[in-house]
Amino acid sequence: MTELPVQTETQLGLVIDLDICVGCHACSVNCKEWNAGGHMAPLTDLNPYGKGQDGVWFNRVHTFEAVPENGDGCAQTVHFPRSCLHCENAACVTVCPTGASFKRDEDGIVLIDESRCIGCKLCSWACPYGAREFDSDAGVMKKCTLCIDRIYNENLEEIDRVPACVSTCPASARHFGDLGDPNSDVSKLVKDRGGYDLMPELNYKPTNKYLPPRPRAKAAAQLPSAPIIEALPSNDQPLLQWVDKFLSR
């Protein structure tokens, strides 16, 4: 079995703001486009133009209708992006029998060495977040790499050295940085907004954090009633008669 690093001071990861994610799936599409021609290529598509489309997607977005537990406030639609969380205690790594799944010492990113992967799927069973994607064509497991071939690419402008999902988000709901540094922008954002781990009771200590949706007030109940506008008589108004006839077609 593969061992985890004793400690990774740098912990690169994502902070995802569930309050402003609009569920447009741009992150998923740009992730697929970048990685289909990069480090983890190809990303297989299964029956893409028929029924039951499937394939390898490193980032998936799920949509839920959330209702406050105390009943105070409005129900709201929450879009929930899901990808590898690059956990500190990554069970997907320790369960791997060949060492194909590993966690880097220098930045905490969890990766897969496809040349050593035997497709046993133990890592996918060990991951409670569903972050592993089995490529049935290649017979190996694949996953989010945090765009490692992009964030360290010196041929790109510094502003572009972020994961593809972060660079394309139109709502700026995704943030990238060092969550091991308490003074980094992402760490401060997590502290200020009450960011949290996904399923903390498992003690996997995911690096990626989620920012909760802000509560929505019952605005509709607070608005004054609109004044009732009486219908205008149209019998003796030729113009209104013509408008009624036109709209009733």
LINNOR-V422346 format. One record per pair of residues at least 6 apart in sequence whose C-alpha atoms are under 7 Angstrom apart, sorted by the first residue. I is the first residue (numbers start at 1). J is the second residue. If there is no record, write none. Layout:
I|J  I|J
//
This chain:
1|94  1|95  1|96  1|97  1|98  1|99  2|93  2|94  2|95  2|96  2|97  2|99  2|102  3|94  4|94  4|103  5|103  5|105  8|105  8|106  8|107  8|108  9|180  10|106  10|107  10|108  10|178  10|180  11|107  11|108  11|178  11|179  11|180  11|207  12|107  12|108  12|109  12|177  12|178  12|179  13|176  13|177  13|178  13|179  13|207  13|208  14|174  14|175  14|176  14|177  14|208  14|209  15|174  15|175  15|176  15|186  15|208  15|209  15|210  16|173  16|174  16|175  16|209  16|210  16|211  17|173  17|174  17|210  17|211  17|212  18|78  18|79  18|80  18|210  18|211  18|212  18|213  19|212  19|213  19|214  20|171  20|173  21|79  21|171  21|173  22|79  23|61  23|79  25|61  26|168  26|169  27|165  27|168  27|169  28|59  28|60  28|165  30|164  30|165  30|168  31|59  31|164  31|165  32|57  34|164  35|41  36|42  36|43  39|149  43|56  44|55  44|56  44|135  44|137  45|54  45|55  45|56  46|53  46|54  46|55  47|53  47|54  48|54  56|133  56|135  57|133  58|83  58|143  58|144  59|81  59|82  59|83  60|81  60|82  60|83  61|79  61|80  61|81  61|82  62|79  62|80  62|81  63|77  63|78  63|79  63|80  64|77  64|78  64|79  65|75  65|76  65|77  65|78  66|75  66|76  66|77  66|78  67|74  67|75  67|76  68|75  73|215  73|216  73|217  73|218  74|216  74|217  74|218  83|131  83|144  84|131  84|143  84|144  85|206  85|207  85|208  86|108  86|109  86|110  86|206  86|207  86|208  87|204  87|205  87|206  87|207  88|204  88|205  88|206  88|207  89|204  89|205  90|204  91|126  91|127  92|101  92|123  92|124  92|126  92|127  93|101  93|102  93|123  95|122  95|123  96|122  96|123  98|116  98|117  100|112  100|113  100|114  100|116  100|117  101|111  101|112  101|113  102|110  102|111  102|112  103|109  103|110  103|111  104|110  111|145  112|142  114|140  117|140  118|140  119|139  119|140  119|141  124|130  124|132  131|143  132|141  132|142  132|143  133|141  133|142  133|143  134|140  134|141  134|142  135|141  135|142  146|163  147|163  147|164  150|161  150|162  150|163  151|161  151|162  151|163  152|161  153|161  160|167  162|176  166|174  166|175  166|176  175|186  176|186  177|186  178|184  178|186  179|186  179|187  179|207  181|187  182|188  190|211  193|211  194|211  195|209  195|210  195|211  195|212  196|209  196|210  196|211  197|206  197|209  197|210  234|240  234|241  235|241
//
